[in-house]
């Protein structure tokens, strides 16, 4: 095999004519070198000299590289856009509603409706806060009301929060103004509207607005100041919810027989450190010994099931597209390898006559195909990441916010997924390419050398 390597490399036959394969243990390294040298020669050295024509295989190689580039780039872009979409939408839902809600058991309750009043249970909440998966717990209450400005009137659901509310979950939605300012003397008269409600009422930050709370015996008006304007992009929330001081709602719900009217709330919102543990933590809280039998723990997926069903459907669409791209890449490489083998039949016959084994020749074409796949993966990864970074910087992919809950396509790049796409493409391609490479074993040297 040393003589074969010298012959292939220098173009001049050195030594005696080989009449039988020279396959010894010490020549295994040269077998590998021969396969690598010929594969690189075919892949990288175009024909030169007068009368030389570009071989058809070179066109197929370029076409295969382009197809692999497109497949890898599409898979990386698909994964990153799906990750970004799911993360952005789920984060908006979590930030607005929490991960888990504790409230009175109300079968069939709609999201846009008031909760049944419950009384605070500080000892229970302190136990819940000790759960290592829990980040924070906040009381809240809701109350149906009417907002009136000089330009119109809107029906809304006011969500009351207190000073313990963690604004870090909500501040990303603020488009203008400030958050609610709490004071110790009485309830705050600040209110935060959604952009859609503010546009319909034609008000802005600093505007005075009347709010009418509907009670069975009377309608109570109050004057509030628009402190800020938010926008989540989720129509169910933006068209209905406004934020204010929970003490305003507690005063409306107070019972004259109660010593502490501020102990009445609608429920608790629980934020977790890892949203993947929602179901587990929800069951743990519900099974606590001190948990009231009339209360319930509701994961956010049950509050807005339509949104999370849609996100799960995105997983299905993503997986189908990934499978299609992988199949295209595999079929493309199989076709390329078959054409390469058929075009190099005379070369295969000569190598077999010189003593090369079937496996040595198979390695030539397998290495050749892996060179093509490797270039495709590298270029495809660079192209995919380049387009994703461009989207992150410029947001050139615009979306209809009413339909997709965001105005620009969100991107989340997971490096492990990027590496997995490249590794899986390379591995699957190599395994599948073993099939067409077996054509080499069917080729006879005498017939192959005479083949034209």
Steps between C-alpha positions, in 0.01 A plus 500: 500500500801728537555459124132576427522816711816610318343420165181698575691794644777541244333370189797267437496131575784402729600145569367178357154430362273394785341164422333449839384730778775608736288515818719469803445628851768767462330635186164588661610859548586519132158359410347793682741744336421365153125539558546850639737610226278385214187643661669838545641486146158441348332756723745791485713468185306599188613366163771713338687521174385528137187312411402429857132539576320553825368163616130454568580382852634845590167653413326236715741568785425872493128430481526262795691755706235765427219259593676407826560867579132579451386199705729577795423873492124437489518257793701743715274793411187292564619390844609850604181669380282234665698538825470877485131491421416258781721679752358844419133400504528281810700771681225752426236266643712413805589864567137608489336209685782329691586132468242375751191664646338424833131587510158377605378190315288624211433235233465645151622848595596723207830691502325836452294488821527580867625248754296402803632690801724307739674605820879523528684210661846629588617182674422291192674747269810496720512122466464528122785752482727244667464272198838520319326513161295810591642842411224727634133508604273805459136564591269643236132577448284587201189714460283576198467872424437762232759756392377834368690776332384800300515284185320184603442217745656152533411195706808361675615263772720678753780288645609623841857449619685609812847635577648148517430443131818417310506747210797324340251262336286781365735790427596366154143568383502866602494725195454837667478660843575337834375227730246537780628705793372372836460706817429415862212738569245371250465316170694625200307683230738386227380271226684324215311452173578287201591677179184379327273634778690831514466539122128432507445745785750745345691556823871503580722496808403772745137512382215491753245225449180396678449141612155364593485186714174313464351374828161340560363802685676788324759617249802660663709745295860592572759718328838348419817610318646308207849428633618271222410314183594136434474265204537120514378433146254239636159634409310317777704689760550835329136560418375423853756543781615815676727508807444696820528490878344191659385711797249678277336164422525386862308805615224419252486138619522571871242368740388731781533210745869446418771652714756503218347573158844476339514125569264431207667405173416316179791258527877460480734499202804273537815550291742209470872489428447237229172492311557132410404416862155661486303175519722351771494807726127549445431147625738544794322816616155346460605198710627713791334418831395861568365564150125589525268247341299770326809644330662379182839528327467578130802474267512781247459249215146436625423873516598563136484153339448636147838676503691199630322263263619725220856493634487119511381500140809703414710209632326264259553733204866546595561125526334430165712764328816362662424150376435629148831689493693197627340273240583750225862517615530120508340445158719774357820339630396149390435626148831682498693193611336273243592743222857526631538120505358457150721774358813350659447139390828489301690642798345232723604229253859629487525518880365147536749377238779666700393312812268738680230330707128574471500670842793724400310616192179541702690727738603718206138576415384515860773751579416693186134517606590600855715782362192625313281456809758670724524804276121512480462484878762769564366741236137422590565565870674828420216604267228405749665675795577804284134541403391447861740765632380735226141444615600566862668829403256633240173306545452486124247215533183683598188328636138597553487551876129423529558152358847411633514696830819678387588759238834346393613138488677413825826304494651272764822326394583183690862403431433141603226477239730652237769244578240221504377597152852483360591176678171328413526604135856370477424171679178420313658587168798274567281206604268534201792545258621151588219366279595653161869450576436124482476542121880491503491130595300415186755652262744258330844638409517371138155628404552826686829582325334447161198710599454822303 
